[in-house]
Amino acid sequence: MSFPSEEKFGLSSQIKRSVISIASNIAEGAGRNSGNEFIHFLGIANGSSFELQTQIIIAQNLKLLKVEQAEQLCSQIIEIQKMIFGFLNKLKNDNK
């Protein structure tokens, strides 16, 4: 995915931060001392995944991404959301 140079510090920067936030919050949560803390950080990661999905849709609407590219990316993001949601539910059930 390559955006015009004027987008370097705009939407493309936001997308990069969201992607980094997803992975970083999962990693940080895994390193915490309790399941409840991990659940908290997975929730933040999930929120970042929805931010990312929104940014991809915006990029498509601005004609920075082709429809096919946006659909493929959104499909991959939805898979990540499902994995995070499944992991959250497992941790919540384990903590009961």
C-alpha positions as a Markdown table, in Angstrom:
| # | Residue | x | y | z |
|---|---|---|---|---|
| 1 | Met | 0.0 | 0.0 | 0.0 |
| 2 | Ser | 1.5 | 3.3 | -1.0 |
| 3 | Phe | -0.1 | 6.6 | -0.5 |
| 4 | Pro | 0.8 | 10.0 | -2.1 |
| 5 | Ser | 3.7 | 11.8 | -0.4 |
| 6 | Glu | 1.3 | 14.4 | 1.0 |
| 7 | Glu | -0.3 | 11.6 | 3.0 |
| 8 | Lys | 3.0 | 10.6 | 4.6 |
| 9 | Phe | 2.1 | 12.2 | 7.9 |
| 10 | Gly | -1.7 | 12.0 | 7.6 |
| 11 | Leu | -3.8 | 8.9 | 7.1 |
| 12 | Ser | -0.9 | 6.6 | 6.3 |
| 13 | Ser | 0.7 | 7.6 | 9.7 |
| 14 | Gln | -2.5 | 6.9 | 11.5 |
| 15 | Ile | -2.8 | 3.5 | 9.8 |
| 16 | Lys | 0.8 | 2.6 | 10.9 |
| 17 | Arg | 0.1 | 3.7 | 14.5 |
| 18 | Ser | -3.0 | 1.5 | 14.6 |
| 19 | Val | -1.2 | -1.5 | 13.3 |
| 20 | Ile | 1.6 | -1.0 | 15.8 |
| 21 | Ser | -0.9 | -0.5 | 18.6 |
| 22 | Ile | -2.7 | -3.8 | 17.9 |
| 23 | Ala | 0.5 | -5.9 | 18.2 |
| 24 | Ser | 2.0 | -3.8 | 21.0 |
| 25 | Asn | -1.0 | -4.0 | 23.2 |
| 26 | Ile | -1.3 | -7.8 | 22.8 |
| 27 | Ala | 2.4 | -8.1 | 23.7 |
| 28 | Glu | 2.1 | -5.8 | 26.7 |
| 29 | Gly | -1.0 | -7.6 | 28.0 |
| 30 | Ala | 0.8 | -11.0 | 27.6 |
| 31 | Gly | 3.6 | -9.6 | 29.8 |
| 32 | Arg | 1.3 | -8.5 | 32.6 |
| 33 | Asn | 0.8 | -10.3 | 35.9 |
| 34 | Ser | -2.8 | -11.2 | 35.7 |
| 35 | Gly | -5.5 | -12.4 | 33.3 |
| 36 | Asn | -7.6 | -9.3 | 34.0 |
| 37 | Glu | -4.7 | -7.0 | 32.9 |
| 38 | Phe | -4.3 | -9.1 | 29.7 |
| 39 | Ile | -8.0 | -8.8 | 29.1 |
| 40 | His | -7.7 | -5.0 | 29.4 |
| 41 | Phe | -4.9 | -4.8 | 26.9 |
| 42 | Leu | -6.7 | -7.2 | 24.4 |
| 43 | Gly | -9.6 | -4.8 | 24.6 |
| 44 | Ile | -7.4 | -1.9 | 23.7 |
| 45 | Ala | -5.9 | -4.0 | 20.8 |
| 46 | Asn | -9.4 | -4.7 | 19.6 |
| 47 | Gly | -10.3 | -1.0 | 19.7 |
| 48 | Ser | -7.2 | -0.3 | 17.6 |
| 49 | Ser | -8.3 | -2.9 | 15.1 |
| 50 | Phe | -11.6 | -1.1 | 14.6 |
| 51 | Glu | -9.7 | 2.2 | 14.2 |
| 52 | Leu | -7.6 | 0.5 | 11.5 |
| 53 | Gln | -10.7 | -0.8 | 9.8 |
| 54 | Thr | -12.2 | 2.7 | 9.8 |
| 55 | Gln | -9.0 | 4.2 | 8.4 |
| 56 | Ile | -8.9 | 1.6 | 5.5 |
| 57 | Ile | -12.5 | 2.6 | 4.7 |
| 58 | Ile | -11.6 | 6.2 | 4.7 |
| 59 | Ala | -8.6 | 5.6 | 2.5 |
| 60 | Gln | -10.9 | 3.8 | 0.0 |
| 61 | Asn | -13.4 | 6.7 | 0.1 |
| 62 | Leu | -10.6 | 9.1 | -0.6 |
| 63 | Lys | -9.6 | 6.9 | -3.6 |
| 64 | Leu | -6.2 | 6.2 | -2.0 |
| 65 | Leu | -7.0 | 2.4 | -2.1 |
| 66 | Lys | -8.9 | 0.4 | -4.7 |
| 67 | Val | -12.1 | -1.2 | -3.6 |
| 68 | Glu | -10.4 | -4.7 | -3.9 |
| 69 | Gln | -7.5 | -3.6 | -1.8 |
| 70 | Ala | -9.7 | -2.2 | 0.9 |
| 71 | Glu | -11.9 | -5.3 | 0.9 |
| 72 | Gln | -8.9 | -7.6 | 1.3 |
| 73 | Leu | -7.4 | -5.6 | 4.1 |
| 74 | Cys | -10.8 | -5.3 | 5.9 |
| 75 | Ser | -11.2 | -9.1 | 5.6 |
| 76 | Gln | -7.8 | -9.6 | 7.2 |
| 77 | Ile | -8.6 | -7.1 | 9.9 |
| 78 | Ile | -11.9 | -8.9 | 10.6 |
| 79 | Glu | -10.0 | -12.2 | 11.0 |
| 80 | Ile | -7.7 | -10.5 | 13.6 |
| 81 | Gln | -10.8 | -9.1 | 15.4 |
| 82 | Lys | -12.2 | -12.6 | 15.6 |
| 83 | Met | -9.0 | -14.0 | 17.0 |
| 84 | Ile | -8.8 | -11.2 | 19.6 |
| 85 | Phe | -12.5 | -11.7 | 20.5 |
| 86 | Gly | -12.0 | -15.5 | 20.9 |
| 87 | Phe | -8.9 | -15.0 | 23.0 |
| 88 | Leu | -10.8 | -12.4 | 25.2 |
| 89 | Asn | -13.7 | -14.8 | 25.8 |
| 90 | Lys | -11.3 | -17.7 | 26.7 |
| 91 | Leu | -9.4 | -15.5 | 29.2 |
| 92 | Lys | -12.7 | -14.2 | 30.7 |
| 93 | Asn | -14.0 | -17.8 | 31.1 |
| 94 | Asp | -10.7 | -18.9 | 32.6 |
| 95 | Asn | -10.9 | -16.0 | 35.1 |
| 96 | Lys | -14.4 | -17.0 | 36.4 |
